[in-house]
Amino acid sequence: MHKYMRAIGFSKLSDRREEQRLITDIIMNATYRSYTSNGEDTILAEFCEDFAPGMGIAVCGEFDAEEKFSYDYFYPYLRGTGISSYDDVSVERHADKESYAGVCDDIKVGVSLIFYLQNIVPYVKAQNMDLLPVTGTTLTLSGLSISGNIILPIGKDESEKQRIQKASMSRNKLIAAARRGDEDAIESLTLEDMDIYSTISKKILTEDVFSLVDTYFMPYGVECDQYSVMGEILDISLRVNKITHEEIYVMHLCCNDLEFDVCINKNDLYGEPQIGRRFKGVIWMQGYINYPM
């Protein structure tokens, strides 16, 4: 059973027979179907069914030469909205099955962003046609969470917001220059980090850490596509799973200037989400590469 099924409203799905019936229903009544050649005698197939707007389950497998479908694996998904990053993405296949991980070096995050690739068929098509690497792509990110908290925002006036935005843009320019080997930029970033560390070390003695840290984005655990995040809620919607009737919150977050959607079962979220408040939790990061037409 997939750990993140409860994030899209299947918290009570625990029986293998129910799981197999659900997979069969998805294959027969899929909302989206996609196919591509995966060798001389096989065809890679993906069947996706939405159980709430923008979220559902994808079933992946292969058709053999006799047109018999062999199911390999399934995973829950959330289709993100908007563009999270304009940087180029590299893709690597997982070792155990026909699934893929994407890697994006977005300077806003500060680490190599690794995610589970949702649209594998367009990538495999491009790979088979020797079109890789594809340039000019954009990336839409989304995350699934099974545990989270709502935290009140840090009070900021308009002038302070503008100052923070200006400082963030300046820091991103320095990081970009440092990646190109600019020694002055590297020195400036080092001194800035030392100043921040010194300031926080003094304030942490008398203030709460969440009143000092506005947002964060950090790798979590041993799996490379899971992250511990805290981000400001820019938009929110409540969706209902059409099968289980469980309610799911979908929040559009801004985290370290990176924007993406996160879904979480209403029963797994502690607190009342509102625009302007912050979401804190662990997410499984997924991504959809928008290939140019």
N, C-alpha and C positions, 0 to 999 in steps of 0.2 A: 504494500500500500504506500502510495506516495505521501511523504510527510506534509506537503503543502496543499493537499486536497481541501482541508478545512478552510483555507484562505479564500476559496471561491464558493464556499457554502456546503461542502460535503463533510461536515464534522462527524456525522454518525455513520459514515460508510466504513465498515470494518470487516464485512464478510466477503470472502473471495468470490462466492457465487454472485453476489450483488455487483462486485467489481467487473466480473466477466460479462454480466448482462448489460452493464453500462457501456463497456467497450464495444460490445456487439451493436448496441443502439447507435453509438457514435458513428461506427463504420457504415451502417445502413442509412442513417439520416443526417449525415454531416452537413454543417452549414457551409463549409469550405472544403474543397478537395484539390490536391496538387500532386502532380506526378512528374517524374523525370527518369531517364535511363540511368541505371546504376551498374552497368556492365553489359556484357553481350547478351545475357539471357534473363536479366532481372530488371525490374522497374521499382524505384523507390517511391513510396506513396505516403502521403500524410492526410489524415482526416481530422478536421477540427469542427467541433460543435459548441456554439455559445449557449450557456445556461443562464446568463445574465448579460446585459449589454457590455460588449467588449471583453468578456471573460468566459473561459470554458476549458475544455480538455482537448488535447491533441493526441491522436493515436498514430504511431509511425510503424511502418513495416515494409515488406517487399512482395511484389507479384513475381512468381517464377514463370518459366517458359510455358507452363500449362495454365497460366492465368489464375493460379491459386494464391490467395493472400496469406502471408505469414506475419502475424503480429509480433513486433519486437518489444516495444515499450510505449508508455503513455506519460504525459505530464500536464499539469494544470498551467494555464497561462492567463495573463492580463495584457491586452493590447494597449500600449501606451498612446498618449496623445502629444502632439507637438514634436519639436526637435530638441533633443537633449545635447547633442554634440555634432559639430561639423568636421571634426577630425577624422582622418582615415582610420579604418578598422582592419585588423588582421584576424584571420579565423584559423582555428586548429581543430582537428577531429579528436573526439574523446577516444580513448584506447579500447573501451569495452563494447561500444555500440555505435551505430550510425547517427551520432549526435555531435554537435559542434559547440565550441566555446569561442567567443569573440573577445578581442583585446583592443582597448582604446586608450591611448596615452593623452588624455585631456588634461591640460595644465591646470584647470580649475580644481581638479580633485587632488592632485599631488601624488597619486599612486597610479600604477597601471590598472585601469578599470577592466575587470574580467566579468563576462556575463554569459548566460546561457542563450544561445542563438535560437530565435523562434522560427524565422523563415529559412529553413535549411534548403528547400528545393531550389530557389533562385541561385543560391550559392553553389550547389552541386551542378546545376546547369552551366553556370559560368565556368566552373572548374573543368567540366567535360568538354567545353568549347574552347579551352585555353585562353579565356578572357581575363584571367587573374594576373595581377591585382586590378580590381575595378576602382578607378579614382572618381572623385566627385560625389561620393556617397555621404549620406547623413545617418545619424543614429537616433532611434527613439527607444528610450529605456523605460522599464517598468519593474516593479518589485512586488513580491508576495510575502506577507508576514503572518506569523501565527501567534505573535505576542507583542504588545505595544502599549505605550503610555502616552497620555496627552499632558503636556507641560505648558504652563503659562509663558507668554512671551516676555522678552526683556524690553522694558520701556525705553523707546527711542523717539525723539522728535524728528521733524523733517530734515533739519540741518545735520543732525547726527547720522541719519540714513544716507544723506548725500556724501558725507565725509567718509563713511564706511565703504560706499560704492566706489568712490574715487581711489581710496587706499587699495581696494581689491583689484581694480583695473591696473594700478601701478605695480602691484605685486605680480600679477599675471604677466605683465610685460618683462619684469625682471626674471621671472622663471623661464620665459621663452628665450630671453637673451642668455641665461645661464646654460640652457640646453645646447645653445650654439657654441658654447665655450667661452663666453665673455667673462673674464676674470673679475672685472669690477662688479658685474651683476652678482656673481657668486659671493663675493665679499660682502656686498650690501645685504644679500639675503641672510648670510651667516650672522651678521651683526644684528639684523632685525629680529631673527629668531632668538638670539641671546637676550635682547631687550624684552621680548615678549615673555620668555621663560622667567626672567628676573622679576618682571611685574606681577605675573600670575603667582609665582612662589610666595610673594609678600601678601597678595590679596586673598589667597586661598586659606590663610590662617583665620580670617574673620568673615569671609563671604562664601556662599554656596557656589559650587563649581558651575551649576547651570545658570547662574546669574552672570558668570564671566564668559562662558562658552556659549555662543549663539547657536551655531550648527557644527556638526562634525560628520565625517564619512571615513570609517575605518574598516579594514578587513576583519572578519570574525571567524573564529574557529579554524579548522583544517581544510575546509572546502573553499576553493578560491573564488567562487561566485556568490559567497554570502558576506554581508556587511552589516556592521552596527552603525546606524545612522540616527541623526537628529536633525530635522529640517522644519522650516516654517511652512504651514499649510496655506497654500494660495487659493485652492478651490477644493470643494468636497461634494460628494454625491452619495446617496444611499441606494444600493441596488439589491434586488431580490432574486435568489436562485429559483428558477421556474420549476425545478424538480423538488427540492427540499424546502423551499420557501424560507430559507435562512437569509438574514439580512447581512449585507457586506458593505463596508465603508470603502470608497475609493477616494483617495486624497492626492491632490497634485502638490508635490513638495518642492521647495527650493532648499537645496542642501549644498553648502560650499559653492554657491552660484550655479549648481547643476540642477536642472529641473527634470522631474520624472514622476510617474504615477505609482502609487502603492495601494494595494487592496488588502483588507484584513477583515476577518469575521467580526461582526459586532460584539459577539460574546468574548472575543479574545482581546478587545481593546478596553483598557482601563482609563476612564475619563470621557468627557464630552468633547468631541472634535469641533472646532470652529475656525473659520478663516482668521489668520493672525496668530493662532496658537501654534505650538510645536508638537510634532510627533517624534517619539523616541522608541526605537525598536530594532529588531534584527530582521533583515530582508534577504530573500533569494532574488538576486538580480537577473533579469531577462532583458534581451535587446532585440530590436527589429531593424535590420539594415535596409535603409531606403535606397535601392539601386536606381540610378538615373535611367530614364526611358531611352 
